[in-house]
Amino acid sequence: MSLIVKSKIRDIAKDEGMNVSQDADRAFEKEMEQIVRKAIYRAKENGRSTIKGRDI
């Protein structure tokens, strides 16, 4: 399951005259998964089952 839209990241990079390598794609995926897991942890620690912006 992909957590990011690679084409959107590539569009942002392209607007700045940059390219995105495949290993960067994997790094973006890994980083996003860590962000989501951290937000889940914070929400649970606060007794909620809903992730809120402040958990990110």
PyMOL commands that set and color helices and strands:
alter all, ss='L'
color gray80, all
select helices_A, chain A and resi 6-15+22-45+53-55
alter helices_A, ss='H'
color red, helices_A
deselect
rebuild
show_as cartoon
